[in-house]
Amino acid sequence: MTAQGYELAVDVRGLRKRYGDLTALDGIDLGIRRGEVFGLLGPNGAGKSTTVEILQGNRDRDAGEVSVLGSDPAAATRAWRSRVGIVWQDESAPAELTVRETVRHFARYYPRPRDPEEVIGLVGLEAKADSRIKALSGGQRRRLDVALGVIGGPDLLLLDEPTTGFDPAARRRFWSLIRTLADEGTTIVLTTHYLEEAEALVHRLAVVARGRIVAEGEPGALRERYGTEATVAWTEPDGSPRALRTGTPARAVSELARRFGGEMPGLTVTRPTLEDVYLRLTGQSQEDAR
């Protein structure tokens, strides 16, 4: 490992994994700082979930070096596992137990758990605390999964598509929880298909495509680097709409102002979003990644 690895919660070099003829991970390098919220973005099959499984110690790797909280997950001890929380895409707790019974039960697995009542409140299930799990909605069950992921007070929290099935209000509440955990020093690795969620939460992110990292950095820096063109739109005097894609939108607006002699009807300047950049990088737009 590099010397820098001692300052990292997650240090990955040359990570590779194959399933038969399918290459899931083709030389992944990652460095995730302690206390950071880090996003893994990519289309289905890109290798995100496999990466998370290896970081958690639930899947073997074919090659590469991996250090998570200073240890190799492949040789993880029980003490190490107590420091790592995880929320899988398809996790589900026993249907006959109540929310409170389930959270209290899982708390007993950890040496220093959070208070179960506090955690139930953090995920917004106070009103359902005495309801059986089988009576919960899909979104409420997902919130319970998040509660079970954080009940141990983990140093590292791995979240694999955690807000699938959440309504908008529940998603915003979850975002508040993630910010609270990050403020407390928890390192968080988040995979998500919601680009708005990534932009709202992560300090840095990596875009994964075909088992490789195709871009990494802060969301704003990625927009600046890979989404350089803005769209300037306006309405001509005859009422016809016009639009121009340009890397120098301020110059385009100045030229329009001179031509119009002042106010420009319907003027808008739209800069590339993180979603635009993501689609370009993963080859899902009409433009090639740059």
Secondary structure, DSSP 8 states (H G I E B T S, - for coil): --GGGGGEEEEEEEEEEEETTEEEEEEEEEEEETT-EEEEE--TTSSHHHHHHHHHTSS--SEEEEEETTB-GGG--HHHHTTEEEE-TT----TTSBHHHHHHHHHTTSSS---HHHHHHHTT-GGGTTSBGGGS-HHHHHHHHHHHHHTT--SEEEEESTTTT--HHHHHHHHHHHHHHHHTT-EEEEE-S-HHHHHHH-SEEEEEETTEEEEEE-HHHHHHHH---EEEEEE-TTS-EEEEEES-HHHHHHHHHHHHTS--TT-EEE---HHHHHHHHTT-SSS---
